Amino acid sequence: MILSRIKKALADQNWLAVAIEFLIVILGVLLAFQISQYAENRTEVRRAEDLLQLVEAEMTESLTYIHRHAENLERQSTELLELRQSLAGFGPDTDTTRLDYLATQAFSAPELELYRSASLQLDNAVVQRLIQGTEVEQALRQWQLELANLRDTEHNIESTMGDGDGDGRVPFPGLSKESLVAAFPDIGLLEEVPVRFPSDWEALSEDGDFAGLLALVSLNIEFAWFVTNRLEERTQTLLQALHDREESR
């Protein structure tokens, strides 16, 4: 109908009517575009809000894993201390079977496993706009920094237990990852078989380099425990910020 009116106006050389009809067409297109853009923005905002709710659920689940990881690190630190003390006072009565067990704990590189699907998508521009300048943004930044600190520490621990000088050489082959796996009894045995390492504990007790390695591993494990506890606190803070934001909507 609009086209027929424009055609008639052109035939009658009614330029004012032509201009009005064109203006109506342009305004209609712009209005349709604005409505479409508004609907698209609302959809993106809803998706971003849903993503933040998923992040809250992930963080709630992560708290359990982080707390358990801190407990494991504390136990590993205690067993490392026992191993160092046993080696420092090594003698004929030292229980080498116990040392074998402690070695499996001392040289197992700990790593916090977190399920991160939603939290890896938080660089989304809409999400960033929603949380910009809020407590959620600050809490999230602190959480990410703490997790990065933990990952760096885990890398340091693995490097310490691995090639030492970075040349691919394992300083104590008897306590390598391969030996760690081989030390465990074959699966399926009914009777309880103790873990056995092919290591000369008497010689290791007199090895200053080995004592230094254990001290360095202990230091990193204790620091990992400290960072993990801080990560737990950061997680709780982030959860509270997400909860408060949801309540204020």
SVG drawing of the C-alpha trace seen along z (x, -y; Angstrom):
<svg xmlns="http://www.w3.org/2000/svg" viewBox="-2 -19 78 82">
<polyline fill="none" stroke="black" stroke-width="0.4" points="0.0,0.0 2.8,-2.4 4.5,-1.6 1.3,-2.4 0.9,-5.7 4.5,-6.6 4.0,-5.7 0.9,-7.9 2.6,-10.8 5.5,-10.5 3.1,-10.5 1.3,-13.6 4.7,-15.1 3.5,-15.6 7.0,-15.7 5.8,-16.5 3.8,-13.3 6.7,-11.3 9.0,-12.7 6.4,-11.8 5.9,-8.3 9.7,-7.7 10.0,-9.0 7.4,-6.6 9.3,-3.7 12.6,-4.8 11.0,-5.2 9.4,-1.8 12.7,-0.1 14.4,-1.9 11.7,-1.0 11.8,2.7 15.6,2.6 15.4,1.1 12.8,3.7 15.0,6.5 18.1,5.1 16.3,4.6 15.1,8.3 18.6,9.5 20.1,7.5 17.5,8.8 18.4,12.3 22.1,11.8 21.5,10.3 19.4,13.3 22.1,15.6 24.7,13.7 22.5,13.9 22.1,17.6 25.9,17.9 26.5,16.1 24.0,18.5 26.0,21.4 29.2,19.9 27.6,19.7 26.7,23.4 30.3,24.2 31.8,22.3 29.6,24.0 30.7,27.4 34.4,26.2 34.4,25.4 34.2,29.1 37.1,29.9 39.2,27.0 38.7,27.9 39.5,31.6 42.7,30.5 43.8,28.4 43.3,31.3 45.4,33.6 48.2,31.0 48.2,30.7 48.5,34.5 51.2,34.6 53.2,31.8 52.9,33.8 54.2,37.0 57.0,35.1 58.1,33.9 58.0,37.4 60.1,38.7 62.7,35.9 62.8,36.6 63.1,40.4 66.0,39.9 67.7,37.4 67.6,40.0 68.1,43.0 69.5,46.1 69.2,49.9 65.8,49.7 64.3,47.4 61.2,48.8 62.1,48.7 58.6,50.0 57.2,46.9 59.7,44.9 58.6,46.6 55.0,45.5 56.0,42.0 57.9,41.7 54.7,42.5 53.1,39.5 56.1,37.2 56.7,37.6 53.1,37.5 52.6,34.1 49.3,32.6 47.0,30.8 43.6,29.3 41.0,30.5 38.2,28.1 35.3,28.4 35.3,25.0 32.9,24.6 30.9,21.5 33.7,19.7 35.8,19.9 33.2,17.9 33.3,14.9 35.3,12.8 31.9,12.4 31.4,8.7 27.8,8.7 28.9,10.5 31.7,8.0 29.2,5.1 26.8,6.6 29.5,7.0 31.6,3.9 32.3,1.9 30.6,4.4 31.8,6.6 31.4,9.6 34.1,8.2 36.5,7.5 35.9,10.9 36.2,12.7 39.5,11.0 41.0,12.0 39.7,15.6 41.4,15.8 44.7,14.4 44.7,16.9 44.0,19.8 46.9,18.7 49.2,18.6 48.2,22.1 48.8,23.3 52.3,21.7 53.0,23.5 51.8,26.8 54.1,26.3 57.0,25.6 56.3,28.8 56.2,30.9 59.4,29.4 61.1,30.0 60.1,33.6 61.0,34.0 64.1,33.0 65.6,30.8 68.1,28.9 65.9,28.7 68.1,31.0 65.7,34.0 67.8,35.8 65.9,37.3 68.2,36.7 66.9,39.7 65.7,42.4 64.7,44.7 62.0,42.2 60.9,41.2 57.3,41.3 58.1,44.6 59.4,46.1 56.4,44.7 54.0,46.6 56.2,49.8 56.3,49.6 52.7,50.4 51.6,54.1 49.8,55.6 46.1,54.9 44.1,58.1 46.2,59.5 44.1,60.6 46.7,60.3 48.0,56.9 51.4,56.3 53.5,53.3 54.8,50.7 58.5,51.3 60.9,48.8 64.3,50.0 66.0,47.2 68.9,47.4 67.4,45.4 70.6,45.5 72.5,43.9 69.7,41.4 69.8,40.5 73.4,39.3 72.7,37.5 72.7,33.8 71.2,33.2 68.3,35.5 67.7,33.7 67.7,30.4 65.2,31.8 62.9,32.9 63.2,29.5 62.3,27.7 59.4,30.0 58.1,29.4 58.4,25.6 56.4,25.7 53.7,28.1 53.3,25.8 53.0,22.8 50.4,24.7 48.4,25.4 48.5,21.7 47.4,20.6 44.7,23.3 43.2,22.0 43.3,18.5 41.6,19.8 38.9,21.3 38.3,17.9 38.2,16.1 35.7,18.7 33.5,18.0 33.8,14.2 32.9,14.6 29.9,16.8 28.7,14.2 29.1,11.4 27.1,13.4 24.4,14.2 24.1,10.5 23.9,9.4 21.1,12.0 19.2,10.8 19.4,7.1 18.0,7.7"/>
</svg>
